[in-house]
Amino acid sequence: MSPSELKSLIREHTTYNRCDLSRLLSNSESLSAVVKSLAEPFVSQRISAVAALDAMGFALGGAVAHILGAGLILMRKPGKAAWQTHAQEFTDYTGRSNAFHLVTDAISPGQRVLLVDDWSETGAQAYAAIQLLERAGAVVVGASFINIDDRVRNDPRFGQYQLHAVVEY
């Protein structure tokens, strides 16, 4: 499926300033196309783990990890991990404080990691995840999302990372 066909399955809810991905992800053909597109630019980059952001990134990240033959690292929100964690705080797109938690032994130093999630509006969550992964010794290769807003693409904090989006919204 083409990016424009995939985009046509995304519904914008202007009242909440959010997009609904239910139709995109509930169809096997479009889900397969999304997952393949998320993984494709990174196939030859020796990715050893995919870091998936809580919560939508979990399903996408697991599928991308499978395609890449990589492990899966779950970046959890507070109170969700059942083991000791390291944390990184951020202010999300709503202006609220939040954090990602990474189980202390979920990653080995030097692992080549790809970050995966559905959407990046401000880059705050993505950058917090990158900081947390790098503090744990990971080599963050890039980030792959269904959409990346322009302000994230133009953010100098992401200059050294390969950013990929399935659709331009």
C-alpha positions in Angstrom: 0.0 0.0 0.0 1.2 3.5 -0.8 1.8 6.1 1.9 -1.3 8.0 0.6 -3.4 4.9 0.9 -2.2 4.4 4.4 -2.8 8.0 5.3 -6.4 7.7 4.1 -7.0 5.2 6.9 -6.0 7.7 9.6 -8.8 9.7 11.1 -8.2 13.1 12.7 -10.2 14.0 15.7 -9.9 17.8 15.8 -11.6 18.2 19.2 -8.8 16.2 20.9 -6.1 17.2 18.4 -5.3 13.5 18.0 -5.4 11.0 15.2 -7.1 7.6 15.4 -5.1 4.7 14.0 -7.8 2.0 14.5 -8.7 1.5 10.8 -5.0 1.6 9.8 -4.0 -1.0 12.3 -7.1 -3.3 12.3 -6.6 -4.1 8.6 -4.1 -6.9 8.0 -2.9 -5.4 4.7 -2.3 -1.9 6.0 -0.8 -3.2 9.3 1.7 -5.2 7.3 2.5 -2.3 5.1 3.1 0.0 8.1 5.3 -2.5 9.9 7.4 -3.2 6.8 7.8 0.5 6.2 8.8 1.2 9.8 11.5 -1.5 9.5 12.7 -1.0 5.9 15.3 1.8 6.2 17.0 -0.1 9.1 17.2 -3.7 7.6 20.9 -3.5 6.8 21.9 -1.6 9.9 22.5 -4.5 12.3 19.8 -3.5 14.8 20.1 -5.7 17.8 17.1 -4.4 19.7 14.0 -2.3 19.1 12.9 0.1 21.9 9.2 0.5 21.9 7.5 3.4 23.6 4.5 2.8 25.9 1.9 2.1 24.7 1.1 2.2 21.0 4.8 1.6 20.3 4.6 -1.9 22.0 2.6 -3.5 19.2 4.5 -1.7 16.4 7.9 -2.3 18.0 7.3 -6.0 18.5 6.4 -6.5 14.9 9.4 -4.4 13.7 11.7 -6.3 16.0 10.4 -9.6 14.5 11.1 -8.3 10.9 14.6 -7.1 11.9 15.5 -10.3 13.9 16.0 -8.1 16.9 15.1 -8.1 20.6 12.4 -5.9 22.1 12.9 -3.3 24.8 9.9 -1.8 26.5 10.1 1.8 27.5 7.5 1.8 30.3 5.5 4.7 31.9 5.8 5.1 35.7 4.5 2.2 37.9 4.3 -0.3 35.0 7.7 -2.1 35.1 8.0 -5.0 37.5 11.7 -4.7 38.2 14.3 -2.1 39.1 14.5 0.7 36.5 16.3 3.8 35.4 14.0 6.7 34.6 14.0 9.8 32.4 11.4 12.5 32.8 9.9 14.6 30.1 7.0 17.0 29.4 4.6 15.4 26.9 2.7 17.0 24.1 -0.1 18.0 26.5 2.3 19.9 28.8 2.2 17.3 31.5 5.2 15.7 33.2 5.8 12.1 32.6 8.7 9.6 32.5 10.0 6.5 30.8 11.4 3.7 32.8 13.9 1.1 31.5 14.5 -2.1 33.4 18.1 -1.9 34.5 19.3 -5.1 32.7 17.1 -4.9 29.6 20.0 -3.6 27.5 23.6 -4.4 27.1 26.2 -1.7 26.4 26.9 -1.4 22.7 23.6 -2.7 21.5 22.4 -1.0 18.3 18.9 0.2 19.0 16.0 1.5 16.9 13.3 3.5 18.6 9.7 2.8 17.4 6.4 4.5 18.2 3.3 5.6 16.4 3.6 9.4 16.4 6.1 12.1 17.4 4.5 15.5 17.8 7.1 17.4 19.9 9.9 15.0 20.2 9.9 15.1 24.0 9.1 11.4 24.4 11.5 10.3 21.7 14.3 12.4 23.1 13.7 11.2 26.7 13.8 7.6 25.4 17.0 8.2 23.5 18.7 9.8 26.6 17.6 6.8 28.7 18.9 4.3 26.2 22.2 6.0 25.7 22.7 6.3 29.5 22.3 2.5 29.6 25.0 2.2 27.0 22.9 1.7 23.8 23.9 3.0 20.4 20.7 4.6 19.2 20.7 4.3 15.4 17.5 6.0 14.7 13.8 6.3 15.2 10.9 5.1 13.1 7.3 6.4 13.5 4.1 6.4 11.5 4.4 10.2 11.5 7.0 12.7 12.6 5.9 16.3 12.9 8.1 19.0 11.2 9.2 20.5 14.5 10.8 17.2 15.5 12.5 16.8 12.1 13.9 20.3 12.5 15.0 19.8 16.1 18.8 19.8 16.3 18.7 17.2 19.2 17.8 14.6 16.5 20.5 15.6 14.0 22.7 12.6 14.6 19.8 10.1 14.3 18.2 8.7 11.2 14.5 9.6 11.4 11.9 7.7 9.3 8.1 8.3 9.0 5.7 6.1 7.1 3.4 9.0 6.2 3.7 12.8 6.1 0.7 14.2 8.0 
